[in-house]
């Protein structure tokens, strides 16, 4: 038999074997050590296809979870935060999975609007086990770069990429898209912006959304940019177990710098007083309001106001019938300075499991709300960073102190057994016993 004939036989053995269900059933029931090399590879390929089909189902479920707003209903700020806790994946991987699920499936938003999938053909191939998750990501990014191209050409680009995926690994597929497909569907590229206006060296544009979130964009001169980087640098270092992406670390660092500035005694004042936020609402009404009720005259829900009140600057006032102040008492912080110092000595930083945020950017959280009679004492306080302070107020996570150590009990959808957890990252917090 010639060498060419042998090659043809190997090719046929490898590719045709999985097409026979009876033969595959026999292979699947045979112990691995009894399989020949070709049968072993065939079994490996069959399992891989099952994994891909499971991934297709996973993305369909994730699309529904994200579109329905499940994470928010369970107390999380977004779907990525929910995935980090329930599946122990990094924030960047969670965001990537959400982006893939959104691209592969139609999404029905809570308002009833439907966002059509941008990769319907890719979704079918993944469900059939004919395309890998890595290739899905390559196609998603490439098609996403064609947002300035006509929809018909975008569909052609997806079809060409999917066809090529049968032969190429993700890296080769990405090169094929840039070198060949782009020349076909987008030979001229995006039109240049010839009308870009001259901008000043320092610029900050801010937009506040209806829910209170802010989006901003700007530029700084070289000197201010160096100062800005120097202030952020200590807070955005990546630790060995840090799961945040570059942009997330920068955002958290910026929030930490703002929090530190707000706590600085030399913070500039306006008319002799630092900026305050006033809630003109009775303590009883604030304590009894339903969590998701939006307070009159504000964009805050009752639960958000209670979270802020954990460590707020309180200004007691008596209001008249026409909402004019009749008597104003001396303002005071809910957590006075001497108790705050003891809290910092005990917890050293955010007490939530796995969080390494320093005490300087943390809030003082009342385990039993002071609005409901909880005492402002070390035995009822715990340090929490902004992210985990919001989570504790909005979700089913529970916290209690035992011997000066904060133990956090997760919801059953994070851990069905609900085993309490603690923070092991802040040295010394296990040796300090909080006073009652």
FIMI-87526 format. One line per 4 residues: number of its first residue (from 1); their letters; for each residue z, x, y of C-alpha. Coordinates in steps of 0.25 Angstrom, whole numbers. Layout:
N
NUM = a = Z:X:Y  ...
END
This chain:
436
1 = xxxx = 0:0:0  -4:6:14  6:8:25  0:-3:33
5 = xxxx = 2:-13:22  17:-9:21  18:-12:36  12:-26:35
9 = xxxx = 22:-29:24  34:-25:32  29:-33:44  27:-45:35
13 = xxxx = 40:-44:28  48:-43:41  42:-54:49  38:-64:38
17 = xxxx = 51:-64:30  60:-72:41  49:-83:40  54:-88:26
21 = xxxx = 67:-96:27  69:-95:12  68:-80:13  77:-79:25
25 = xxxx = 87:-88:18  87:-78:6  89:-66:16  100:-73:24
29 = xxxx = 108:-76:11  107:-61:6  118:-51:8  113:-41:19
33 = xxxx = 115:-29:10  105:-35:0  94:-37:10  82:-28:12
37 = xxxx = 79:-22:26  68:-32:29  77:-44:25  89:-38:33
41 = xxxx = 80:-38:45  75:-52:42  89:-57:42  93:-50:54
45 = xxxx = 81:-56:61  84:-70:56  99:-69:61  94:-63:75
49 = xxxx = 85:-76:76  97:-85:73  105:-77:84  93:-80:94
53 = xxxx = 93:-95:91  108:-95:93  106:-88:106  96:-99:110
57 = xxxx = 106:-110:107  117:-102:115  108:-102:127  105:-117:126
61 = xxxx = 120:-119:126  123:-109:137  113:-116:146  120:-129:144
65 = xxxx = 133:-123:147  128:-117:159  120:-129:164  132:-139:162
69 = xxxx = 142:-130:169  151:-129:157  158:-116:162  162:-123:175
73 = xxxx = 167:-135:168  176:-126:160  181:-118:172  172:-106:173
77 = xxxx = 164:-102:185  151:-101:177  145:-100:163  145:-85:163
81 = xxxx = 160:-85:164  162:-95:153  153:-86:144  161:-74:147
85 = xxxx = 174:-81:142  168:-89:130  159:-78:124  165:-65:129
89 = xxxx = 152:-60:135  150:-53:149  147:-60:161  133:-54:162
93 = xxxx = 130:-58:148  135:-72:151  126:-73:163  114:-68:155
97 = xxxx = 116:-78:144  117:-89:155  104:-85:162  97:-84:148
101 = xxxx = 102:-98:144  97:-104:158  83:-98:156  81:-103:142
105 = xxxx = 86:-117:144  85:-129:154  98:-130:161  103:-144:166
109 = xxxx = 113:-141:178  125:-150:180  117:-157:191  107:-162:181
113 = xxxx = 96:-152:186  88:-145:175  84:-130:176  73:-127:167
117 = xxxx = 73:-115:158  65:-103:162  63:-98:148  60:-110:139
121 = xxxx = 50:-102:130  61:-91:128  71:-101:125  62:-106:113
125 = xxxx = 60:-92:108  75:-89:108  78:-102:101  68:-98:90
129 = xxxx = 74:-84:89  62:-77:93  67:-71:106  80:-63:109
133 = xxxx = 90:-65:119  86:-51:125  72:-56:127  77:-69:133
137 = xxxx = 84:-61:144  71:-52:146  63:-65:148  73:-72:157
141 = xxxx = 74:-60:166  59:-58:167  56:-73:169  67:-74:179
145 = xxxx = 59:-63:187  47:-72:189  54:-82:197  43:-81:208
149 = xxxx = 32:-83:198  26:-97:194  32:-104:183  19:-104:174
153 = xxxx = 19:-89:175  34:-88:172  31:-96:159  20:-87:155
157 = xxxx = 30:-75:157  40:-81:148  30:-84:137  24:-69:138
161 = xxxx = 38:-64:137  42:-73:125  30:-69:118  33:-54:120
165 = xxxx = 47:-56:116  43:-57:101  39:-42:102  47:-35:112
169 = xxxx = 62:-32:113  69:-36:127  66:-23:134  51:-23:130
173 = xxxx = 50:-38:133  55:-35:147  45:-23:149  34:-33:144
177 = xxxx = 38:-43:155  38:-33:166  25:-26:162  17:-37:157
181 = xxxx = 22:-51:160  25:-49:174  11:-44:177  6:-57:171
185 = xxxx = 14:-67:178  19:-60:190  9:-48:194  13:-48:209
189 = xxxx = 28:-50:208  36:-57:218  31:-58:232  38:-48:241
193 = xxxx = 47:-53:252  40:-48:265  48:-57:274  62:-50:271
197 = xxxx = 69:-50:285  76:-38:290  91:-40:287  103:-34:293
201 = xxxx = 111:-23:286  123:-32:284  120:-46:279  128:-57:271
205 = xxxx = 123:-70:268  132:-81:262  130:-94:255  141:-103:251
209 = xxxx = 138:-113:240  144:-127:240  154:-123:229  159:-111:238
213 = xxxx = 152:-100:231  145:-90:240  132:-82:238  130:-71:248
217 = xxxx = 119:-60:250  119:-48:260  117:-34:263  125:-22:269
221 = xxxx = 123:-10:276  125:3:269  139:6:274  144:-8:271
225 = xxxx = 137:-8:258  145:5:254  158:-2:258  155:-14:250
229 = xxxx = 152:-6:238  165:2:239  173:-11:240  167:-18:228
233 = xxxx = 167:-5:219  181:-5:215  180:-20:210  166:-20:203
237 = xxxx = 169:-9:193  164:-12:179  175:-10:169  173:-8:154
241 = xxxx = 174:-23:150  168:-28:163  158:-40:160  153:-42:174
245 = xxxx = 140:-39:179  136:-31:191  135:-43:200  148:-49:195
249 = xxxx = 156:-37:197  151:-36:211  154:-50:214  168:-49:208
253 = xxxx = 170:-36:216  166:-43:229  176:-54:227  187:-44:224
257 = xxxx = 184:-37:237  185:-50:245  198:-54:237  204:-40:241
261 = xxxx = 199:-42:255  206:-56:256  219:-50:251  219:-39:261
265 = xxxx = 229:-40:272  220:-34:283  209:-45:280  203:-49:294
269 = xxxx = 209:-62:299  203:-74:307  211:-79:318  223:-72:312
273 = xxxx = 222:-78:299  215:-74:286  205:-84:281  211:-96:273
277 = xxxx = 206:-107:265  213:-121:268  213:-132:258  218:-145:265
281 = xxxx = 223:-152:253  237:-156:249  244:-148:238  245:-160:229
285 = xxxx = 230:-164:230  226:-150:227  235:-149:215  231:-163:210
289 = xxxx = 216:-162:213  206:-162:201  201:-148:198  186:-150:201
293 = xxxx = 189:-159:213  183:-153:226  193:-153:237  190:-161:250
297 = xxxx = 183:-152:260  181:-140:251  172:-135:240  184:-132:231
301 = xxxx = 189:-139:219  203:-142:217  204:-131:206  198:-121:215
305 = xxxx = 208:-124:226  219:-123:217  214:-109:212  213:-104:227
309 = xxxx = 227:-110:229  233:-101:218  233:-89:228  230:-95:241
313 = xxxx = 235:-94:256  242:-108:257  243:-114:270  252:-127:269
317 = xxxx = 249:-137:280  253:-151:283  240:-159:287  240:-172:296
321 = xxxx = 232:-185:293  220:-179:300  221:-166:292  227:-158:304
325 = xxxx = 238:-148:301  252:-153:305  259:-141:299  255:-128:293
329 = xxxx = 265:-119:285  265:-104:284  253:-100:274  257:-92:262
333 = xxxx = 250:-87:249  253:-95:236  256:-81:230  265:-73:239
337 = xxxx = 262:-58:240  275:-53:232  271:-62:220  256:-57:221
341 = xxxx = 261:-43:220  269:-46:208  257:-53:202  248:-41:204
345 = xxxx = 258:-32:198  259:-41:186  244:-44:183  237:-32:190
349 = xxxx = 224:-40:191  218:-53:186  226:-57:173  214:-65:167
353 = xxxx = 210:-58:153  200:-47:155  200:-47:170  202:-34:178
357 = xxxx = 201:-39:192  212:-32:200  224:-40:207  219:-38:221
361 = xxxx = 208:-48:218  216:-58:210  222:-71:214  236:-76:210
365 = xxxx = 235:-88:201  246:-98:198  246:-101:183  253:-114:186
369 = xxxx = 247:-118:200  256:-118:212  250:-131:216  256:-137:203
373 = xxxx = 270:-130:205  267:-117:199  276:-106:205  270:-94:213
377 = xxxx = 277:-84:204  272:-72:195  275:-81:183  265:-91:187
381 = xxxx = 254:-81:193  243:-73:188  232:-64:195  218:-69:193
385 = xxxx = 205:-64:199  196:-75:206  187:-77:193  199:-79:184
389 = xxxx = 207:-87:194  195:-97:195  194:-97:180  209:-101:177
393 = xxxx = 208:-112:187  195:-118:182  196:-116:167  205:-118:155
397 = xxxx = 210:-104:155  225:-104:155  235:-93:160  250:-91:158
401 = xxxx = 260:-79:160  268:-73:148  277:-61:152  269:-59:165
405 = xxxx = 256:-58:157  245:-69:160  239:-75:148  226:-83:149
409 = xxxx = 222:-93:138  207:-96:138  201:-110:136  197:-114:121
413 = xxxx = 182:-112:124  185:-97:127  195:-95:116  197:-106:106
417 = xxxx = 210:-100:102  214:-99:117  221:-86:115  228:-81:128
421 = xxxx = 223:-69:134  228:-59:145  222:-48:153  224:-34:148
425 = xxxx = 216:-26:159  227:-25:170  237:-14:166  252:-17:167
429 = xxxx = 251:-32:168  258:-34:154  270:-27:159  273:-35:171
433 = xxxx = 281:-48:169  279:-58:180  291:-64:187  294:-79:186
END
